Amino acid sequence: MRLVIMSFLQFAVWGTYLTSLGSYLVGVGLGSRIGLFYAMQGVASLFMPALLGIVADRLIPAQRLLALSHFIAALCMALAGCYGMVRGTDVAFGPLFTLYAVGVAFYMPTLALSNSVAYNALEKAGLDPVSVFPSIRIFGTIGFICSMWAVDLLGLQRGYGQFFAYAVVGLAYALYALTLPPCPVSRGNASKSLVDAWGIRAFTLFKQRQMAVFFIFSFLLGISLQITNGFANPFISSFGSDPAYAGTFGVRHANILISLSQISETCCILLIPFFLKRLGIKRVILIAMGAWVLRFALFGAGNPGGGVWMFILSMIVYGVAFDFFNISGSLFVNRQTDKSIRSSAQGLFILMTNGLGATVGTLSAQAVVSRFTYQVKVGDVFYTVGDWPRVWYIFAAFALAAGILFAVSFKYKYQPYTTSN
């Protein structure tokens, strides 16, 4: 139960802003900088998890470092909220981005630190993390959904209040983390720890053609991961500039509509063992790529009025798009790599997807959005309008091209998963 609360809070913090920040940035005239804000998460994922991982291994127990990181992140987000409150719509990019960037830099490594705390506690209790942890982790997605709904229903999704929501939940989590079971601090070989922590050994996997192709396509598909987090809310909210859609549920409660994606993600986790055992990793990832094509194409064709069913279907297929790639890919890496570099290989998989892929994806998506959309002010509200369908169809075409190339390039002879595997 203590780890369930930890998992809930870990992702509840993230849910306060991840899907709504874009709409706030549009409202203060920074819509053209959305890509930079979301790319910062990828940049932070390139080095901060490994850096704080070394600190947790050698200097500060993981549960205390988890608390310290969340306290710093909460403080930075609170300052960002204060800055937004004082400046109103006259927000400068530099101060807001700096405060946000430091907050994100200390949040991203807590995803790994919380896993370390959980695994350590479960092993001390004589429980198998592989069997028990998934049922704990699912409460993280529930926490994320609860935060999305709270931010939406409290009217914070388009304002600076989401930063204060982050600060409140983050501070509560920082205090709670101090009560978690203690983690050991190692005093082993420092040079070996540095090499392992930065995942350097895992790069030898690029010598294997099959693994090299897999990691390259992990990067390509990782490009899709953060696109809708950054731009779905501004896109759906943009229909508010059209009187025909201004009063629809989707426009008024974009965050709740988007939360269907996370609900679908929760359900689709349960489907992975069934499909993976029967179809194999290649077909499962191809299904994920096809789901990304549908995800983007349905956004391009839908609207919050008569076409809202396309938005809803897009949210449903997101669970397949996200889980069938991220979780199945992680299981594939675990199965195909030697135990001596397995942790480093998982780190490389995250680096290619959530680090390099997400960074390139959000910056590229911003370039596309800026090319085909522009900002207008209706009353006191800014909207990003323009040729949104073309934007989403470009993203869909990219996912389709990546899927075709993966089908042709990735050679893998499927061997059914058994208990011994």
Disulfide bonds with the S-S distance in Angstrom:
none
